[in-house]
Amino acid sequence: MTGQRTPTPSEHAANHLVRAAVTAPSLHNSQPWLFAYSDSRVLLYADDTRRLPLADPRGRQQVISCGAALFNLRLAMRHLGFRPTVRFFPDTPEYVPLVQVEWGAYARMTSDETLMHRSMRRRHTHRGPFQAASVPASLIEALRQQAHAEGAGLCAMDDPTSQLRLAALVREAEQLRRNTPAYTAELNRWTRVGDAPRDDGVPAEACAFHPDCTALAGRDFTGLTRHPDTAAPPWKWSTRTGITVLLTTPHDSRQDWLRAGQALQRVLLYAAGHNVAAGFHTQPLEVADLRARVRATVPSGQHPQMILRLGYTNDRVRTPRRPVTDVLARDNGLRPTASTPARWREPRGPARGSRSPAQEVTCAAPPRPGTQRGAEPRG
Ligand SMILES: Cc1cc2nc3c(=O)[nH]c(=O)nc-3n(C[C@H](O)[C@H](O)[C@H](O)COP(=O)(O)O)c2cc1C
């Protein structure tokens, strides 16, 4: 006898859910989430030790990242055949879980859910030019409907004037970032160079192209623009930027950010299911004045939460993830502490009692469009 504990069925199930959840995208791959499980539910917390104080002082992008993880968790529960029942907690102090997910009634997965679930491990962030073929309008419309199903908007910047305006705002924000040493230092802390044994942060291999090689300026993770020899891109592929889209929400509360995160992941997985990848350019949304100017470009007047460009690519770079054991603990009524789920600390707020109405959530989707894929010369 080894004395090894046999995992309970609820522990197995929670592992399955959280393994899926952590494949979600997050700002600088910060993976700012923690989970606690019991027989009947999984709680999702934002890990405040993993918030980026300069890029994300309000925690908006942290909650969006958690929302993306939540969508994956919901999808993994659907994969096991159950409908997730999701309860959002109100926006009270930090010690409240963001959300609780309970096991709901049995229901067969839909074909769209199967498609998205299969895309979970293939989805990745692309940094660089896309292939020449553009994403068909029918697929953009389908993505808009996917965002809508999560209570968010998706608007494509398909006319040259709004494209140029948005590109100028991204450039202005990125320049501001590059000229701010404290911000650069924060970015460096989340960039993984060489063989550093880390399972978070953005690896240099994921930044193979110069950040200025398309029409939308990218974050300079590897510091190329700081050296005179590499400050300018050797080649510019402005026509390979892809189609730029904005993800928006009606309001700008913590619930809207969670909604935006779920919509983001739904859009990304549906796109990946049709071989479309996304690049992220959220820099102007981190500066209040620039975010207001981005909002002025949104025809619906909604709040911009994400700026993405979509296109086709054969490049696939895997970013690391922390093991599930680092982020999942048994729910013992207390809040898990950061990165040390074996330890627990007392909750500070009144939070655990505060409730909002439970919602049964499915990933039931609008009709799938006919899609086509054009020729694929490498970018
Ligand atoms: C809220 C949010 C904002 C992001 N902003 C950027 C960005 O501005 N530039 C960028 O290159 N990637 C951005 N990303 C992508 C992350 O860097 C990426 O998800 C993370 O490195 C994990 O890699 P993966 O998406 O390939 O799994 C963002 C992701 C999220 C969720």
The ligand as a Tripos MOL2 file, in Angstrom:
@<TRIPOS>MOLECULE
LIG
   31    33     1     0     0
SMALL
NO_CHARGES

@<TRIPOS>ATOM
      1 C1         -7.3970   40.7360  -22.4050 C.3       1 LIG1
      2 C2         -6.2780   40.2970  -23.3250 C.ar      1 LIG1
      3 C3         -5.4720   41.2490  -23.9310 C.ar      1 LIG1
      4 C4         -4.4340   40.8530  -24.7780 C.ar      1 LIG1
      5 N1         -3.6730   41.8180  -25.4120 N.ar      1 LIG1
      6 C5         -2.6850   41.4470  -26.2440 C.ar      1 LIG1
      7 C6         -1.9320   42.4250  -26.9680 C.ar      1 LIG1
      8 O1         -2.1940   43.6170  -26.8940 O.2       1 LIG1
      9 N2         -0.9330   41.9920  -27.7650 N.ar      1 LIG1
     10 C7         -0.6310   40.6570  -27.9270 C.ar      1 LIG1
     11 O2          0.2910   40.3250  -28.6650 O.2       1 LIG1
     12 N3         -1.3550   39.7080  -27.2850 N.ar      1 LIG1
     13 C8         -2.3740   40.0670  -26.4510 C.ar      1 LIG1
     14 N4         -3.1320   39.1090  -25.8310 N.ar      1 LIG1
     15 C9         -2.8610   37.6890  -26.1060 C.3       1 LIG1
     16 C10        -2.0270   37.0510  -24.9980 C.3       1 LIG1
     17 O3         -0.7010   37.5190  -25.0260 O.3       1 LIG1
     18 C11        -2.0790   35.5130  -25.1860 C.3       1 LIG1
     19 O4         -3.4010   35.0900  -25.0060 O.3       1 LIG1
     20 C12        -1.2020   34.7640  -24.2160 C.3       1 LIG1
     21 O5          0.1390   35.0440  -24.4680 O.3       1 LIG1
     22 C13        -1.4220   33.2510  -24.3220 C.3       1 LIG1
     23 O6         -1.1220   32.7980  -25.6100 O.3       1 LIG1
     24 P1         -2.1940   32.0520  -26.5310 P.3       1 LIG1
     25 O7         -3.3280   32.9960  -26.7620 O.co2     1 LIG1
     26 O8         -1.4260   31.7660  -27.8090 O.co2     1 LIG1
     27 O9         -2.6450   30.8250  -25.8370 O.co2     1 LIG1
     28 C14        -4.1820   39.4780  -24.9980 C.ar      1 LIG1
     29 C15        -5.0170   38.5240  -24.4020 C.ar      1 LIG1
     30 C16        -6.0710   38.9300  -23.5790 C.ar      1 LIG1
     31 C17        -6.9810   37.8920  -22.9780 C.3       1 LIG1
@<TRIPOS>BOND
     1     1     2 1
     2     2     3 ar
     3     2    30 ar
     4     3     4 ar
     5     4     5 ar
     6     4    28 ar
     7     5     6 ar
     8     6     7 ar
     9     6    13 1
    10     7     8 2
    11     7     9 ar
    12     9    10 ar
    13    10    11 2
    14    10    12 ar
    15    12    13 ar
    16    13    14 ar
    17    14    15 1
    18    14    28 ar
    19    15    16 1
    20    16    17 1
    21    16    18 1
    22    18    19 1
    23    18    20 1
    24    20    21 1
    25    20    22 1
    26    22    23 1
    27    23    24 1
    28    24    25 2
    29    24    26 1
    30    24    27 1
    31    28    29 ar
    32    29    30 ar
    33    30    31 1
@<TRIPOS>SUBSTRUCTURE
     1 LIG1         1 GROUP 0 **** ****
